[in-house]
Amino acid sequence: MSSPVRAFVVNTLEIMNLDTADVTDDTLIGDGGLELESLTTAELVMQVEEEYGVKFSDEDVEAMQTMTFGAFVAEVEQRRAPVSAEAGSV
C-alpha cells in the first residue's frame, strides 16, 4: 500500500543511507528486518515528528524495535489524524 507517510518514511530511510529495496509492510524495523539500531530509530522518529507534527515518547521509540514497517506507518497515520482534525475545526 502506498501513502504519503509511507513514501516519506522510505525517502527518509534512503537519505539515511539505508537500503529500502526489499522493504514491505511486514518488514521488521529492528532485528531481522531493517536492523535499525535505537539511535537510527530515534532519528527516523524525529524526522517524522517534524514533518507531521506528531509526538512519540521514549517508550514508544523503544517499542518500535519490534514493530513492522507497516505498523509504524499506520501508527504515524493514526497519530496524525487527530492533528489534522483539530486543524480543520479551528
GIVEN-V942347 format. One line per field, one symbol per residue. ss: DSSP state (h for helix, s for strand, l for the rest). A space follows every 50 residues. Layout:
ss = ???
This chain:
ss = lllhhhhhhhhhhhhllllllllllllslllllllllhhhhhhhhhhhhh hhlllllhhhhhhhhhlshhhhhhhhhhhhhhhhhhhhll
